[in-house]
Amino acid sequence: MAIDLTDEERNYVAQAASTDAGFLPAFLSSLPYIAPVALFGAYGVAIGDVTAVALALACLVALNLWWIHSQCRSAAVFKSICAKIAAEPAATDRPDAA
């Protein structure tokens, strides 16, 4: 029997299947977000500008909160997919499921 997934769940599965696993691909995919903030913070440290360092730190905190939010959404979609997969064998084991 096929598992009935929503469009959002199908998109999540397709995205997960096309993603490269490992540290380096994950690091390289986050580099465009982190590099400008890190460079700005390093520039602030180099010239002794406390405001630039504080702004860079605030931006890193905002990026981390955004990442946590996106991970919570991904976890919720993954949990719904797992629940459907776990419920599938139970549905086929019932005698009236034919």
C-alpha positions as CSV (number, residue, x, y, z in Angstrom):
1,M,0.0,0.0,0.0
2,A,1.2,3.5,-0.7
3,I,1.5,6.0,2.1
4,D,-0.6,9.1,1.5
5,L,1.7,12.1,1.9
6,T,0.7,15.8,1.6
7,D,2.5,18.0,-0.9
8,E,4.6,19.6,1.9
9,E,5.7,16.1,3.1
10,R,6.5,15.0,-0.5
11,N,8.6,18.2,-1.0
12,Y,10.4,17.5,2.3
13,V,11.2,14.0,1.2
14,A,12.4,15.1,-2.2
15,Q,14.6,17.8,-0.7
16,A,16.0,15.4,1.9
17,A,16.8,12.9,-0.8
18,S,18.6,15.4,-3.0
19,T,20.7,16.8,-0.1
20,D,24.3,15.8,0.2
21,A,25.1,14.4,3.7
22,G,28.1,15.3,5.8
23,F,29.8,18.1,7.5
24,L,31.4,19.8,4.5
25,P,28.2,20.2,2.4
26,A,26.3,21.5,5.4
27,F,29.1,23.9,6.2
28,L,29.4,25.2,2.6
29,S,25.6,25.7,2.4
30,S,25.6,27.8,5.6
31,L,28.7,29.8,4.5
32,P,26.8,32.5,2.6
33,Y,24.8,33.3,5.8
34,I,27.6,33.2,8.3
35,A,30.6,34.6,6.3
36,P,29.5,38.2,6.0
37,V,28.6,38.4,9.6
38,A,31.9,36.8,10.7
39,L,33.9,39.1,8.4
40,F,32.1,42.1,9.8
41,G,32.8,41.0,13.3
42,A,36.4,40.3,12.5
43,Y,36.7,43.8,11.0
44,G,35.1,45.3,14.1
45,V,37.7,43.5,16.3
46,A,40.5,44.6,14.0
47,I,39.7,48.3,14.3
48,G,38.5,48.0,17.9
49,D,34.9,49.0,17.1
50,V,32.7,47.6,19.9
51,T,29.5,48.6,18.1
52,A,30.5,46.5,15.0
53,V,31.3,43.5,17.2
54,A,28.0,43.8,19.1
55,L,26.0,44.1,15.8
56,A,27.8,41.1,14.4
57,L,27.0,39.1,17.5
58,A,23.3,40.2,17.3
59,C,23.2,39.1,13.7
60,L,24.7,35.7,14.6
61,V,22.0,35.3,17.4
62,A,19.3,36.2,14.8
63,L,20.7,33.7,12.4
64,N,20.8,31.0,15.1
65,L,17.2,31.7,16.0
66,W,16.1,31.6,12.4
67,W,17.9,28.2,12.0
68,I,16.3,26.8,15.1
69,H,12.9,27.9,13.8
70,S,13.5,26.2,10.4
71,Q,14.7,23.1,12.2
72,C,11.5,23.0,14.3
73,R,9.4,23.1,11.2
74,S,11.4,20.4,9.5
75,A,11.2,18.3,12.6
76,A,7.4,18.7,12.7
77,V,7.1,17.6,9.0
78,F,9.5,14.7,9.6
79,K,7.4,13.6,12.7
80,S,4.2,13.6,10.6
81,I,5.9,11.5,7.9
82,C,7.2,9.0,10.5
83,A,3.8,8.8,12.1
84,K,2.3,7.9,8.7
85,I,5.0,5.3,8.1
86,A,4.5,3.8,11.5
87,A,0.7,3.7,11.1
88,E,1.0,2.0,7.7
89,P,2.0,-1.5,8.9
90,A,-0.7,-1.3,11.6
91,A,-3.3,-0.6,9.0
92,T,-2.2,-3.5,6.8
93,D,-2.1,-6.0,9.8
94,R,-5.8,-5.5,10.4
95,P,-8.1,-8.2,8.9
96,D,-10.6,-5.6,7.7
97,A,-7.9,-3.6,5.8
98,A,-8.3,-5.6,2.6
